[in-house]
């Protein structure tokens, strides 16, 4: 898999002493402090990079608010960021997506989560020494960004785009976008190792759902958290034509968009 998007625990362990590699733990502060964290990691809790004050709670914070978060933990624009959580990477993937949208070029997801790391490697409860930085965001242009709005979704429905619903079966059957296929984001994770399944297995699994690199792909869930993980995995597998519907089903329903129900 492309290590510009996903890096292994082995790679991460080998770079722990590199000052340009910054580990970001997105768990709650009490977990970071009391349970422990990967040595050298800084804490940027998941709720801190979701805008809960907007009309659509849970969406991206604005660029300046995100930059303030990175400044507070001393991250520079040219640092390599490796993000992790303890939920198979779904919250960390949201951080990866956010950072990339706001122009951070080198940000990656740790393959596996804190529990997977803790089985075989050292952790610590030591507080990291923080020095604030100066961080100027450089958001991607509309043409460069994977984000797609309601109007873009409506246009994609008119084309041969494949809509991928990453939610659970009961959510999918209750309401979904027209023609969407269901691909639960957790299908890519090996439950025993807590890491991603082998690349060949992932490609076969995606192909079974019609999700292939030659298709235009539009990802959605409820509030754009779960699709973050699927987005990062697809990019790591070399998929390029991927749209990220930030408003997801919450916005679609609010706009009285056409829905399908029932089994696939």
Buried (B, 14 or more C-beta within 10 A) or exposed (E): BEEEBBBBBEBBBEBBEEEEBBBBBBBBEEBBBEBBBBBBBBBBBBEBBBBEEEEBEBBBBBBEBBBBBBBBBBBEBEBBBBBBBBBBBBBBBBBBBBBBBBBBEBBBBBBBBBEBBBEEBEBEEEEBEEEEBEBEBEEEEEEEBBBBBBEBBEEBBEEEBBBBBBBBEEBBBEBBBEEBBBBBBBBBBBEEEBBBBEEEEBBEBBEEBEBEBEBEBBBBBBBBBBBBBBBBBBBBBEBEEBBBBBBBBBBBEEEEBEBEEEEE
